[in-house]
Amino acid sequence: MKIKKKPALFTAAVVLAAGAYVVMNTRLGVHFALDVISEIGQPKDVLTSATDGPLIVTAMLSPTQTIPLPDAIEQPSGIKHRDDAIYISTDQTEIFTLDTEFRNASTPFTLLGGLLLFKQGSLEGIEVRGDTLFAIGEFGVMPTWSNNRDGSWTRADDVVLPPDIAELEFSGITDTPHGLFATMEERPVIVNLDSGSTHDLSYGEFLKDDADPSVLTFSGLAYANGSFFILSETYTSIIIADATTFELRTVFGIEPSAAADLSLFEGQIYIVIDHNYTEQRQNVRVYDIDAAMRRATESDDRSQDTVTRPAENP
């Protein structure tokens, strides 16, 4: 019996299909498409100190500790502490539930289906309110899931965003007593997701002469005690602003990195660092923000005292 050879065209089609699958649905392929091919001819991103940016930095902070992530978590995109759990999302649209020591990670649960290439940018930030998970990114709506309390989640109703902001690309999200707020990828503003209003920050004396704050790229957002805590990836820093007036209160520089998101818990800020396929996974960096703010306030008080104290008689 004579064996028929498969046509060369069929073989080529199989090879092309396999190659397309690798590019579109594996981390290696996505890295090649987005971090190699798309960057050809483009200037290489350089991580720069906050002191070289447009804002006057109150102080540079060093992490009080660094915490390794479980091996299963690659390319984290969002983090939130809520009650007795930590929730971490990834660029692969996975969600992990951990205890407050970053241990006992749940089996990863994939929130969105589809090819991995098309998931990139879909899940940039997360917020958890009770048993409801909110996600923000490039959806056009705000998808939600219900917690099944076993590491899995059930898709719930999407939240329809106001028309003026529905097509924006968001990077971070946080819950406040006045509703959900988010940061944008393209502009350094705060967006009220309920009303659709967009708010520029009032930089005041923190803006350097002739500096342009639009070079800042906000990647994460948290809220506590009447303040927004904003993470800027470019000129990596933690910017603290009044949540009502949007006036800056202080700016802390941190080690330059691809800082993806931050979470505030018991006076500490936890920052997850993104990385591509060829880069080593970064530890979570922890900053004692309460202590840093106390030092900043004490320094301001001493400066004000020096200015206003009457000169003593000789």
Backbone as CSV, one residue per row, in Angstrom:
resi,resn,N_x,N_y,N_z,CA_x,CA_y,CA_z,C_x,C_y,C_z
1,MET,0.854,-1.192,0.000,0.000,0.000,0.000,0.890,1.242,0.000
2,LYS,0.583,2.131,-0.897,1.387,3.322,-1.027,0.878,4.397,-0.067
3,ILE,1.819,4.958,0.732,1.448,6.005,1.694,1.415,7.350,0.985
4,LYS,0.310,8.033,1.143,0.197,9.346,0.521,0.870,10.397,1.404
5,LYS,1.631,11.243,0.744,2.282,12.331,1.472,1.301,13.498,1.635
6,LYS,1.362,14.128,2.810,0.509,15.287,3.035,1.015,16.456,2.190
7,PRO,0.130,17.188,1.565,0.546,18.321,0.748,1.348,19.322,1.571
8,ALA,2.301,19.959,0.941,3.131,20.970,1.616,2.275,22.115,2.131
9,LEU,1.229,22.445,1.385,0.355,23.538,1.799,-0.325,23.220,3.124
10,PHE,-0.753,21.951,3.286,-1.390,21.535,4.540,-0.407,21.647,5.703
11,THR,0.820,21.171,5.466,1.847,21.243,6.518,2.129,22.686,6.901
12,ALA,2.226,23.553,5.905,2.485,24.970,6.185,1.346,25.583,6.983
13,ALA,0.124,25.186,6.644,-1.032,25.724,7.363,-1.016,25.296,8.826
14,VAL,-0.644,24.033,9.070,-0.557,23.542,10.451,0.503,24.314,11.226
15,VAL,1.654,24.521,10.584,2.738,25.257,11.240,2.309,26.686,11.558
16,LEU,1.656,27.317,10.587,1.193,28.686,10.811,0.160,28.752,11.919
17,ALA,-0.761,27.783,11.937,-1.792,27.764,12.978,-1.168,27.565,14.350
18,ALA,-0.183,26.672,14.427,0.492,26.434,15.701,1.243,27.677,16.138
19,GLY,1.905,28.326,15.188,2.629,29.550,15.516,1.707,30.650,15.991
20,ALA,0.555,30.771,15.310,-0.411,31.794,15.715,-0.933,31.529,17.118
21,TYR,-1.161,30.247,17.428,-1.646,29.897,18.771,-0.611,30.273,19.827
22,VAL,0.660,29.967,19.547,1.724,30.292,20.504,1.779,31.799,20.746
23,VAL,1.672,32.580,19.670,1.744,34.038,19.790,0.541,34.581,20.552
24,MET,-0.635,34.005,20.312,-1.859,34.596,20.833,-2.316,34.027,22.165
25,ASN,-1.769,32.873,22.589,-2.334,32.260,23.784,-1.298,31.666,24.733
26,THR,-0.062,32.143,24.668,0.952,31.765,25.650,1.671,33.015,26.116
27,ARG,2.200,32.979,27.332,2.910,34.144,27.853,4.127,34.459,27.000
28,LEU,4.821,33.436,26.510,5.970,33.662,25.642,5.553,34.368,24.357
29,GLY,4.473,33.888,23.737,4.011,34.494,22.499,3.550,35.925,22.696
30,VAL,2.823,36.179,23.781,2.358,37.539,24.079,3.552,38.461,24.304
31,HIS,4.565,37.957,25.022,5.780,38.751,25.235,6.421,39.102,23.899
32,PHE,6.513,38.128,23.007,7.132,38.371,21.707,6.342,39.412,20.911
33,ALA,5.011,39.317,20.959,4.176,40.232,20.183,4.150,41.643,20.748
34,LEU,4.044,41.749,22.080,3.846,43.058,22.694,5.132,43.710,23.184
35,ASP,6.096,42.904,23.607,7.307,43.475,24.194,8.513,43.437,23.268
36,VAL,8.431,42.677,22.195,9.563,42.587,21.268,9.221,43.248,19.943
37,ILE,8.250,42.674,19.215,7.918,43.197,17.888,7.388,44.632,17.964
38,SER,6.445,44.874,18.874,5.815,46.201,18.923,6.774,47.291,19.388
39,GLU,7.886,46.893,20.026,8.831,47.885,20.539,9.960,48.186,19.563
40,ILE,9.978,47.505,18.426,11.027,47.757,17.444,10.933,49.201,16.955
41,GLY,12.056,49.905,17.053,12.091,51.299,16.617,11.565,52.283,17.623
42,GLN,11.056,51.786,18.761,10.532,52.663,19.791,11.595,52.900,20.865
43,PRO,11.599,54.100,21.478,12.555,54.334,22.562,12.279,53.415,23.736
44,LYS,13.326,52.923,24.347,13.181,51.996,25.462,12.745,52.745,26.708
45,ASP,11.742,52.173,27.398,11.277,52.785,28.639,12.379,52.723,29.687
46,VAL,12.602,53.851,30.337,13.619,53.928,31.380,12.934,54.304,32.680
47,LEU,13.133,53.494,33.713,12.551,53.791,35.017,13.371,54.906,35.669
48,THR,12.680,55.959,36.091,13.346,57.173,36.550,12.903,57.523,37.959
49,SER,13.824,58.070,38.734,13.541,58.448,40.116,12.493,59.550,40.185
50,ALA,11.702,59.507,41.234,10.668,60.525,41.444,11.270,61.919,41.546
51,THR,12.499,62.024,42.029,13.120,63.341,42.178,13.410,64.001,40.836
52,ASP,13.424,63.215,39.754,13.633,63.772,38.414,12.324,64.122,37.723
53,GLY,11.207,63.899,38.399,9.906,64.137,37.807,9.406,65.548,38.020
54,PRO,8.136,65.797,37.687,7.583,67.159,37.741,7.190,67.630,39.138
55,LEU,7.175,66.708,40.114,6.699,67.066,41.450,7.846,67.163,42.451
56,ILE,7.681,68.062,43.402,8.625,68.179,44.512,8.332,67.054,45.500
57,VAL,9.322,66.252,45.769,9.154,65.058,46.601,9.386,65.418,48.066
58,THR,8.430,65.048,48.902,8.556,65.306,50.338,9.678,64.481,50.944
59,ALA,9.730,63.199,50.570,10.771,62.297,51.089,10.835,61.071,50.188
60,MET,12.007,60.455,50.175,12.162,59.168,49.494,11.982,58.068,50.535
61,LEU,11.172,57.067,50.208,10.888,55.981,51.132,11.583,54.704,50.690
62,SER,12.031,53.935,51.661,12.547,52.593,51.404,11.552,51.588,51.970
63,PRO,11.413,50.440,51.354,10.461,49.457,51.885,10.897,48.946,53.248
64,THR,9.932,48.753,54.128,10.224,48.178,55.435,10.372,46.670,55.351
65,GLN,9.788,46.086,54.320,9.970,44.660,54.056,9.574,44.360,52.613
66,THR,10.043,43.237,52.112,9.605,42.742,50.807,9.096,41.319,51.011
67,ILE,8.014,40.993,50.304,7.347,39.714,50.522,7.277,38.957,49.198
68,PRO,7.831,37.742,49.147,7.749,36.967,47.898,6.306,36.574,47.589
69,LEU,5.968,36.620,46.326,4.659,36.127,45.885,4.726,34.620,45.689
70,PRO,3.619,33.934,45.850,3.588,32.504,45.508,4.001,32.290,44.055
71,ASP,4.605,31.153,43.779,5.132,30.868,42.442,4.074,30.949,41.353
72,ALA,2.832,30.678,41.693,1.775,30.640,40.676,1.391,32.026,40.168
73,ILE,1.766,33.071,40.901,1.342,34.424,40.526,2.403,35.061,39.641
74,GLU,2.059,35.252,38.382,2.933,35.904,37.414,2.258,37.160,36.876
75,GLN,3.032,38.220,36.729,2.564,39.479,36.163,1.331,40.027,36.896
76,PRO,1.480,40.347,38.184,0.339,40.887,38.930,-0.083,42.245,38.384
77,SER,-1.389,42.467,38.348,-1.915,43.733,37.842,-2.684,44.514,38.895
78,GLY,-3.216,43.828,39.904,-4.001,44.510,40.926,-3.876,43.826,42.275
79,ILE,-4.081,44.600,43.342,-4.037,44.038,44.693,-4.993,44.813,45.585
80,LYS,-5.691,44.096,46.472,-6.537,44.724,47.472,-6.585,43.852,48.718
81,HIS,-6.430,44.493,49.888,-6.683,43.857,51.176,-8.134,44.133,51.561
82,ARG,-8.853,43.111,51.905,-10.214,43.288,52.397,-10.471,42.237,53.470
83,ASP,-10.824,42.720,54.684,-11.086,41.855,55.831,-9.865,40.962,56.092
84,ASP,-10.044,39.653,56.028,-8.947,38.747,56.379,-8.323,38.119,55.135
85,ALA,-8.438,38.784,53.991,-7.931,38.205,52.750,-7.230,39.261,51.903
86,ILE,-6.342,38.783,51.032,-5.701,39.605,50.011,-6.116,39.048,48.657
87,TYR,-6.498,39.946,47.768,-6.889,39.552,46.416,-5.875,40.125,45.433
88,ILE,-5.336,39.262,44.566,-4.360,39.694,43.564,-4.825,39.227,42.195
89,SER,-4.876,40.165,41.254,-5.215,39.836,39.861,-3.946,39.855,39.022
90,THR,-4.030,39.246,37.835,-2.869,39.181,36.949,-3.247,39.622,35.536
91,ASP,-2.200,39.834,34.724,-2.426,40.185,33.325,-3.122,39.067,32.564
92,GLN,-3.081,37.853,33.110,-3.760,36.717,32.480,-5.230,36.647,32.887
93,THR,-5.730,37.697,33.539,-7.097,37.829,34.058,-7.426,36.740,35.080
94,GLU,-6.408,36.345,35.848,-6.629,35.423,36.965,-6.857,36.228,38.241
95,ILE,-7.514,35.593,39.202,-7.653,36.171,40.529,-7.213,35.134,41.550
96,PHE,-6.396,35.570,42.507,-5.923,34.715,43.592,-6.425,35.284,44.915
97,THR,-6.783,34.402,45.834,-7.141,34.796,47.195,-6.082,34.242,48.140
98,LEU,-5.489,35.135,48.956,-4.436,34.741,49.889,-4.818,35.202,51.291
99,ASP,-4.132,34.648,52.297,-4.322,35.179,53.643,-3.464,36.435,53.792
100,THR,-3.559,37.099,54.934,-2.875,38.385,55.112,-1.365,38.245,55.254
101,GLU,-0.853,37.028,55.263,0.592,36.798,55.262,1.093,36.422,53.869
102,PHE,0.235,36.584,52.876,0.563,36.233,51.485,0.844,34.737,51.329
103,ARG,0.139,33.949,52.128,0.281,32.504,52.031,-1.077,31.882,51.702
104,ASN,-1.048,30.553,51.548,-2.271,29.778,51.304,-3.066,30.326,50.117
105,ALA,-2.357,30.558,49.020,-3.020,31.072,47.821,-4.013,30.063,47.281
106,SER,-5.156,30.569,46.861,-6.157,29.707,46.247,-5.677,29.261,44.865
107,THR,-6.326,28.249,44.346,-6.096,27.882,42.949,-6.498,29.066,42.080
108,PRO,-5.671,29.443,41.101,-6.030,30.605,40.284,-7.366,30.407,39.584
109,PHE,-8.191,31.435,39.633,-9.479,31.377,38.945,-9.441,32.372,37.799
110,THR,-9.705,31.904,36.591,-9.683,32.756,35.411,-11.018,33.471,35.268
111,LEU,-10.970,34.802,35.328,-12.192,35.589,35.298,-12.753,35.761,33.890
112,LEU,-11.858,35.820,32.896,-12.289,36.077,31.524,-11.745,35.011,30.591
113,GLY,-12.562,34.571,29.662,-12.116,33.617,28.665,-11.491,34.318,27.470
114,GLY,-11.120,33.531,26.476,-10.557,34.097,25.259,-9.054,33.932,25.179
115,LEU,-8.492,34.376,24.064,-7.053,34.263,23.837,-6.287,35.229,24.726
116,LEU,-5.137,34.772,25.205,-4.348,35.546,26.169,-3.934,36.897,25.600
117,LEU,-3.615,36.952,24.321,-3.178,38.208,23.715,-4.230,39.289,23.862
118,PHE,-5.490,38.896,23.705,-6.567,39.881,23.756,-7.012,40.198,25.181
119,LYS,-6.466,39.485,26.156,-6.780,39.795,27.555,-5.899,40.910,28.106
120,GLN,-4.762,41.163,27.439,-3.824,42.145,27.953,-4.493,43.518,28.057
121,GLY,-4.392,44.126,29.237,-5.009,45.420,29.475,-6.453,45.345,29.917
122,SER,-7.034,44.137,29.883,-8.440,44.006,30.251,-8.654,44.156,31.748
123,LEU,-7.724,43.634,32.534,-7.902,43.604,33.986,-6.732,44.347,34.631
124,GLU,-6.879,45.667,34.769,-5.788,46.496,35.280,-5.885,46.752,36.775
125,GLY,-7.090,46.771,37.316,-7.264,47.040,38.737,-8.488,46.332,39.270
126,ILE,-8.492,46.049,40.576,-9.621,45.358,41.201,-10.011,46.054,42.495
127,GLU,-11.255,45.868,42.858,-11.769,46.300,44.156,-12.743,45.243,44.645
128,VAL,-12.789,45.039,45.952,-13.697,44.049,46.544,-14.549,44.755,47.582
129,ARG,-15.859,44.639,47.408,-16.822,45.210,48.353,-17.725,44.073,48.816
130,GLY,-17.508,43.611,50.060,-18.258,42.454,50.528,-17.879,41.224,49.726
131,ASP,-18.859,40.596,49.100,-18.616,39.414,48.262,-18.566,39.751,46.772
132,THR,-18.485,41.047,46.455,-18.491,41.460,45.054,-17.119,41.959,44.625
133,LEU,-16.645,41.428,43.509,-15.393,41.852,42.909,-15.693,42.765,41.730
134,PHE,-15.091,43.955,41.732,-15.192,44.886,40.618,-13.855,44.882,39.874
135,ALA,-13.900,44.932,38.556,-12.681,44.991,37.760,-12.719,46.212,36.859
136,ILE,-11.534,46.760,36.612,-11.439,47.938,35.757,-10.320,47.716,34.759
137,GLY,-10.466,48.305,33.586,-9.449,48.149,32.550,-9.934,48.767,31.267
138,GLU,-10.097,47.956,30.222,-10.522,48.447,28.916,-11.816,47.758,28.484
139,PHE,-12.762,47.623,29.401,-13.966,46.844,29.132,-15.067,47.624,28.430
140,GLY,-15.194,48.916,28.721,-16.356,49.682,28.280,-17.480,49.633,29.288
141,VAL,-17.455,48.620,30.156,-18.350,48.505,31.302,-17.476,48.094,32.495
142,MET,-18.093,47.989,33.660,-17.367,47.491,34.824,-17.922,46.118,35.184
143,PRO,-17.226,45.043,34.810,-17.728,43.706,35.129,-17.602,43.413,36.621
144,THR,-18.480,42.573,37.128,-18.448,42.178,38.531,-18.585,40.663,38.644
145,TRP,-18.099,40.149,39.773,-18.215,38.723,40.077,-18.623,38.567,41.534
146,SER,-19.297,37.464,41.837,-19.670,37.124,43.209,-18.732,36.052,43.746
147,ASN,-18.306,36.235,44.979,-17.371,35.312,45.610,-18.103,34.063,46.091
148,ASN,-17.647,32.904,45.622,-18.253,31.644,46.055,-17.610,31.076,47.318
149,ARG,-16.612,31.807,47.837,-15.936,31.444,49.089,-15.154,30.135,49.022
150,ASP,-14.860,29.681,47.809,-14.046,28.474,47.669,-12.903,28.710,46.678
151,GLY,-12.604,29.996,46.424,-11.580,30.347,45.454,-12.125,30.600,44.070
152,SER,-13.410,30.273,43.862,-14.029,30.497,42.553,-14.964,31.696,42.634
153,TRP,-15.311,32.223,41.451,-16.161,33.401,41.350,-17.199,33.176,40.264
154,THR,-18.375,33.772,40.432,-19.438,33.675,39.449,-19.689,35.047,38.836
155,ARG,-19.673,35.111,37.500,-19.900,36.392,36.829,-21.282,36.921,37.177
156,ALA,-21.315,38.177,37.590,-22.575,38.830,37.927,-22.864,39.904,36.879
157,ASP,-23.781,40.797,37.191,-24.165,41.825,36.224,-23.057,42.852,36.035
158,ASP,-22.878,43.288,34.804,-21.956,44.383,34.528,-22.555,45.694,35.023
159,VAL,-21.665,46.589,35.484,-22.085,47.941,35.845,-21.873,48.832,34.629
160,VAL,-22.939,49.437,34.153,-22.846,50.326,32.990,-22.252,51.661,33.439
161,LEU,-21.179,52.063,32.794,-20.519,53.311,33.147,-21.196,54.480,32.440
162,PRO,-21.119,55.678,33.031,-21.665,56.858,32.341,-21.045,57.018,30.956
163,PRO,-21.812,57.484,29.966,-21.331,57.536,28.578,-20.013,58.284,28.395
164,ASP,-19.790,59.338,29.171,-18.588,60.158,28.985,-17.307,59.415,29.327
165,ILE,-17.400,58.349,30.113,-16.181,57.650,30.529,-16.146,56.188,30.091
166,ALA,-17.190,55.740,29.401,-17.318,54.313,29.088,-16.160,53.793,28.244
167,GLU,-15.585,54.630,27.380,-14.539,54.165,26.477,-13.132,54.477,26.966
168,LEU,-12.998,54.973,28.182,-11.678,55.296,28.714,-10.947,54.026,29.145
169,GLU,-9.623,54.110,29.191,-8.796,53.001,29.662,-8.354,53.303,31.090
170,PHE,-8.799,52.460,32.018,-8.542,52.699,33.431,-7.385,51.831,33.925
171,SER,-6.790,52.268,35.037,-5.615,51.565,35.547,-5.733,51.151,37.004
172,GLY,-6.554,51.808,37.786,-6.706,51.477,39.198,-8.101,51.827,39.665
173,ILE,-8.530,51.237,40.778,-9.893,51.458,41.277,-9.883,51.343,42.787
174,THR,-10.736,52.156,43.438,-10.866,52.059,44.888,-12.276,52.443,45.313
175,ASP,-12.701,51.884,46.425,-14.010,52.178,46.993,-13.857,53.271,48.042
176,THR,-14.826,54.177,48.112,-14.829,55.250,49.090,-16.246,55.397,49.639
177,PRO,-16.435,56.178,50.703,-17.800,56.423,51.181,-18.667,57.125,50.150
178,HIS,-18.050,57.701,49.119,-18.790,58.439,48.098,-18.837,57.689,46.767
179,GLY,-18.518,56.394,46.791,-18.606,55.593,45.584,-17.252,55.133,45.085
180,LEU,-17.249,54.548,43.901,-16.037,54.009,43.300,-15.336,55.073,42.459
181,PHE,-14.010,55.143,42.614,-13.187,56.068,41.840,-12.086,55.273,41.146
182,ALA,-11.564,55.842,40.054,-10.547,55.139,39.279,-9.503,56.111,38.749
183,THR,-8.340,55.563,38.392,-7.323,56.318,37.682,-7.331,55.897,36.217
184,MET,-6.827,56.795,35.369,-6.767,56.535,33.935,-5.342,56.219,33.512
185,GLU,-5.198,55.499,32.394,-3.881,55.207,31.851,-3.288,56.392,31.107
186,GLU,-4.091,57.111,30.359,-3.586,58.136,29.452,-3.427,59.505,30.089
187,ARG,-4.162,59.765,31.168,-4.100,61.093,31.802,-4.031,60.923,33.304
188,PRO,-3.266,61.787,33.995,-3.159,61.683,35.459,-4.336,62.368,36.156
189,VAL,-5.496,61.720,36.102,-6.710,62.271,36.697,-7.393,61.201,37.543
190,ILE,-8.352,61.645,38.354,-9.201,60.757,39.144,-10.613,60.827,38.579
191,VAL,-11.231,59.666,38.359,-12.549,59.606,37.735,-13.563,59.019,38.709
192,ASN,-14.681,59.688,38.876,-15.790,59.165,39.661,-16.587,58.225,38.755
193,LEU,-16.555,56.936,39.042,-17.190,55.951,38.175,-18.706,55.971,38.264
194,ASP,-19.236,56.567,39.320,-20.692,56.652,39.462,-21.264,57.824,38.672
195,SER,-20.649,58.997,38.815,-21.175,60.195,38.154,-20.553,60.443,36.791
196,GLY,-19.356,59.900,36.564,-18.653,60.146,35.311,-17.799,61.393,35.329
197,SER,-17.737,62.089,36.469,-16.935,63.310,36.545,-15.449,62.980,36.598
198,THR,-14.637,63.813,35.971,-13.192,63.636,35.908,-12.520,64.801,36.625
199,HIS,-11.547,64.490,37.475,-10.954,65.507,38.331,-9.441,65.557,38.151
200,ASP,-8.946,66.739,37.753,-7.507,66.969,37.755,-7.053,67.205,39.183
201,LEU,-5.828,66.820,39.477,-5.270,67.107,40.785,-4.842,68.564,40.861
202,SER,-4.943,69.124,42.047,-4.457,70.481,42.296,-3.077,70.347,42.945
203,TYR,-2.039,70.583,42.146,-0.678,70.286,42.595,-0.108,71.358,43.522
204,GLY,-0.554,72.599,43.359,-0.086,73.665,44.226,1.425,73.772,44.260
205,GLU,1.961,73.917,45.457,3.397,74.127,45.629,4.223,72.873,45.339
206,PHE,3.554,71.734,45.098,4.298,70.509,44.796,4.737,70.437,43.329
207,LEU,4.200,71.296,42.477,4.580,71.270,41.065,5.798,72.156,40.842
208,LYS,6.834,71.580,40.252,8.049,72.339,39.962,7.759,73.413,38.913
209,ASP,8.566,74.458,38.909,8.406,75.538,37.940,8.496,74.993,36.513
210,ASP,7.518,75.373,35.689,7.478,75.018,34.270,7.403,73.505,34.037
211,ALA,7.034,72.723,35.054,6.940,71.266,34.898,5.569,70.877,34.357
212,ASP,5.518,69.735,33.694,4.284,69.237,33.090,3.859,67.950,33.793
213,PRO,2.790,67.992,34.588,2.377,66.787,35.329,1.786,65.697,34.446
214,SER,1.514,65.999,33.167,0.915,64.989,32.291,1.874,63.834,32.008
215,VAL,3.151,63.982,32.345,4.110,62.888,32.137,3.930,61.795,33.182
216,LEU,3.154,62.049,34.218,2.887,61.035,35.235,1.908,60.002,34.689
217,THR,2.139,58.738,35.016,1.249,57.653,34.605,0.723,56.965,35.858
218,PHE,-0.539,57.202,36.181,-1.128,56.617,37.378,-1.474,55.149,37.115
219,SER,-1.018,54.267,38.005,-1.246,52.832,37.804,-2.032,52.186,38.931
220,GLY,-2.284,52.897,40.019,-3.015,52.295,41.129,-3.641,53.352,42.010
221,LEU,-4.659,52.942,42.786,-5.410,53.879,43.609,-5.929,53.182,44.856
222,ALA,-5.808,53.875,45.992,-6.386,53.398,47.253,-6.979,54.601,47.985
223,TYR,-7.808,54.313,48.985,-8.468,55.376,49.751,-8.428,55.050,51.231
224,ALA,-8.217,56.078,52.052,-8.336,55.932,53.510,-8.425,57.305,54.145
225,ASN,-9.324,57.449,55.110,-9.403,58.633,55.968,-9.418,59.949,55.191
226,GLY,-10.232,59.987,54.143,-10.397,61.230,53.411,-9.312,61.541,52.406
227,SER,-8.430,60.593,52.132,-7.334,60.824,51.187,-7.281,59.728,50.127
228,PHE,-6.885,60.142,48.924,-6.525,59.190,47.884,-5.019,58.933,47.959
229,PHE,-4.641,57.684,47.791,-3.241,57.291,47.691,-3.045,56.801,46.260
230,ILE,-2.319,57.577,45.484,-2.200,57.357,44.041,-0.799,56.848,43.738
231,LEU,-0.725,55.777,42.984,0.562,55.211,42.574,0.896,55.682,41.172
232,SER,2.058,56.315,41.013,2.524,56.708,39.684,3.653,55.782,39.272
233,GLU,3.499,55.158,38.103,4.544,54.260,37.614,5.726,55.057,37.073
234,THR,5.445,56.085,36.261,6.527,56.954,35.819,6.933,57.852,36.987
235,TYR,8.245,58.064,37.118,8.765,58.797,38.287,8.124,58.190,39.544
236,THR,8.397,56.921,39.747,7.640,56.068,40.665,7.460,56.730,42.028
237,SER,6.202,56.894,42.419,5.914,57.644,43.638,4.521,57.321,44.152
238,ILE,4.330,57.666,45.418,3.016,57.594,46.057,2.565,59.025,46.294
239,ILE,1.489,59.414,45.635,0.967,60.778,45.717,-0.285,60.750,46.581
240,ILE,-0.316,61.573,47.605,-1.459,61.602,48.516,-2.220,62.905,48.290
241,ALA,-3.519,62.771,48.018,-4.349,63.938,47.704,-5.641,63.889,48.496
242,ASP,-6.173,65.064,48.808,-7.464,65.172,49.482,-8.550,64.602,48.567
243,ALA,-9.383,63.729,49.112,-10.377,63.035,48.292,-11.582,63.908,47.953
244,THR,-11.667,65.091,48.546,-12.771,66.006,48.251,-12.322,67.150,47.359
245,THR,-11.188,67.766,47.699,-10.702,68.923,46.941,-9.696,68.542,45.865
246,PHE,-9.140,67.325,45.957,-8.127,66.817,45.025,-6.812,67.613,45.119
247,GLU,-6.621,68.307,46.231,-5.368,69.021,46.470,-4.314,68.056,46.999
248,LEU,-3.099,68.199,46.495,-2.025,67.331,46.966,-1.681,67.643,48.419
249,ARG,-1.446,66.564,49.167,-1.040,66.710,50.561,0.440,66.403,50.744
250,THR,0.926,65.423,50.004,2.352,65.090,50.073,2.698,64.136,48.935
251,VAL,3.995,64.022,48.656,4.493,63.143,47.600,5.684,62.372,48.146
252,PHE,5.605,61.066,48.090,6.714,60.219,48.524,7.293,59.482,47.322
253,GLY,8.594,59.613,47.118,9.250,58.858,46.071,9.608,57.472,46.573
254,ILE,9.533,56.492,45.674,9.936,55.125,46.007,10.842,54.601,44.888
255,GLU,11.406,53.439,45.111,12.342,52.867,44.145,11.678,52.719,42.777
256,PRO,12.330,53.217,41.715,11.736,53.093,40.373,11.435,51.638,40.013
257,SER,10.253,51.403,39.483,9.840,50.043,39.121,8.602,50.117,38.250
258,ALA,8.230,48.982,37.672,6.969,48.879,36.930,5.839,48.639,37.927
259,ALA,5.632,49.611,38.811,4.651,49.483,39.885,3.245,49.384,39.303
260,ALA,2.540,48.301,39.620,1.260,48.020,38.977,0.055,48.479,39.789
261,ASP,0.094,48.304,41.107,-1.056,48.664,41.934,-0.613,48.700,43.384
262,LEU,-1.454,49.309,44.221,-1.148,49.383,45.645,-2.387,49.083,46.464
263,SER,-2.142,48.629,47.688,-3.214,48.367,48.646,-2.795,48.927,49.992
264,LEU,-3.746,49.489,50.708,-3.476,50.085,52.017,-4.111,49.222,53.091
265,PHE,-3.282,48.807,54.074,-3.783,47.921,55.121,-3.004,48.178,56.408
266,GLU,-3.734,48.579,57.463,-3.165,48.803,58.792,-1.929,49.699,58.748
267,GLY,-2.062,50.809,58.035,-0.990,51.798,58.003,0.172,51.474,57.098
268,GLN,0.057,50.367,56.358,1.121,49.957,55.439,0.599,49.977,54.008
269,ILE,1.463,50.379,53.082,1.119,50.301,51.665,1.875,49.141,51.047
270,TYR,1.138,48.293,50.326,1.680,47.123,49.645,1.619,47.376,48.141
271,ILE,2.746,47.230,47.467,2.819,47.505,46.038,3.256,46.246,45.292
272,VAL,2.477,45.878,44.269,2.857,44.754,43.398,3.523,45.314,42.151
273,ILE,4.541,44.584,41.672,5.373,45.028,40.554,5.115,44.118,39.352
274,ASP,4.812,44.735,38.222,4.611,43.969,36.998,5.971,43.560,36.425
275,HIS,5.974,42.560,35.558,7.198,42.137,34.876,6.792,41.391,33.620
276,ASN,7.693,41.382,32.632,7.363,40.633,31.421,7.908,39.214,31.503
277,TYR,7.759,38.477,30.435,8.070,37.037,30.448,9.523,36.751,30.791
278,THR,10.423,37.600,30.346,11.853,37.328,30.534,12.410,37.891,31.838
279,GLU,11.610,38.647,32.554,12.082,39.281,33.781,11.719,38.450,35.008
280,GLN,12.512,38.610,36.036,12.263,37.879,37.284,11.071,38.485,38.023
281,ARG,10.268,37.603,38.608,9.134,38.063,39.401,9.640,38.872,40.594
282,GLN,8.999,40.006,40.847,9.402,40.900,41.922,8.603,40.631,43.200
283,ASN,9.251,40.836,44.340,8.552,40.742,45.618,7.592,41.921,45.786
284,VAL,6.580,41.710,46.606,5.714,42.815,47.021,6.527,43.733,47.925
285,ARG,6.451,45.033,47.684,7.179,46.006,48.506,6.222,46.669,49.479
286,VAL,6.643,46.751,50.736,5.789,47.260,51.809,6.401,48.544,52.364
287,TYR,5.578,49.579,52.477,6.032,50.873,52.980,5.178,51.284,54.177
288,ASP,5.825,51.769,55.230,5.112,52.235,56.423,4.637,53.656,56.147
289,ILE,3.477,53.773,55.549,2.995,55.080,55.118,2.545,55.927,56.305
290,ASP,2.036,55.300,57.366,1.647,56.064,58.552,2.853,56.772,59.152
291,ALA,3.952,56.055,59.320,5.164,56.653,59.889,5.707,57.750,58.972
292,ALA,5.669,57.515,57.657,6.162,58.516,56.705,5.331,59.790,56.772
293,MET,4.019,59.652,56.909,3.162,60.826,56.987,3.358,61.577,58.296
294,ARG,3.602,60.846,59.387,3.882,61.514,60.666,5.168,62.319,60.566
295,ARG,6.190,61.734,59.982,7.461,62.456,59.836,7.285,63.696,58.970
296,ALA,6.501,63.566,57.900,6.277,64.714,57.022,5.535,65.829,57.759
297,THR,4.531,65.457,58.567,3.773,66.450,59.326,4.655,67.132,60.357
298,GLU,5.469,66.355,61.054,6.379,66.932,62.047,7.379,67.880,61.401
299,SER,7.863,67.526,60.218,8.799,68.387,59.503,8.130,69.694,59.101
300,ASP,6.871,69.605,58.621,6.129,70.814,58.255,5.911,71.708,59.474
301,ASP,5.585,71.091,60.606,5.344,71.866,61.826,6.605,72.600,62.253
302,ARG,7.746,71.923,62.158,9.007,72.579,62.538,9.325,73.721,61.596
303,SER,9.077,73.531,60.305,9.344,74.588,59.335,8.446,75.789,59.582
304,GLN,7.147,75.505,59.849,6.218,76.585,60.109,6.580,77.322,61.377
305,ASP,7.034,76.590,62.403,7.428,77.185,63.660,8.621,78.110,63.456
306,THR,9.544,77.719,62.613,10.720,78.529,62.339,10.336,79.827,61.656
307,VAL,9.325,79.757,60.778,8.909,80.937,60.035,8.121,81.902,60.900
308,THR,7.233,81.390,61.757,6.293,82.251,62.471,6.759,82.665,63.859
309,ARG,7.780,81.970,64.400,8.210,82.318,65.761,8.838,83.703,65.770
310,PRO,8.399,84.631,66.649,8.997,85.976,66.710,10.465,85.893,67.111
311,ALA,11.259,86.803,66.549,12.673,86.821,66.889,12.834,87.220,68.348
312,GLU,13.743,86.543,69.038,13.980,86.837,70.458,14.801,88.113,70.582
313,ASN,14.545,88.862,71.690,15.327,90.077,71.937,16.767,89.711,72.236
314,PRO,17.693,90.487,71.719,19.096,90.189,72.005,19.415,90.398,73.466
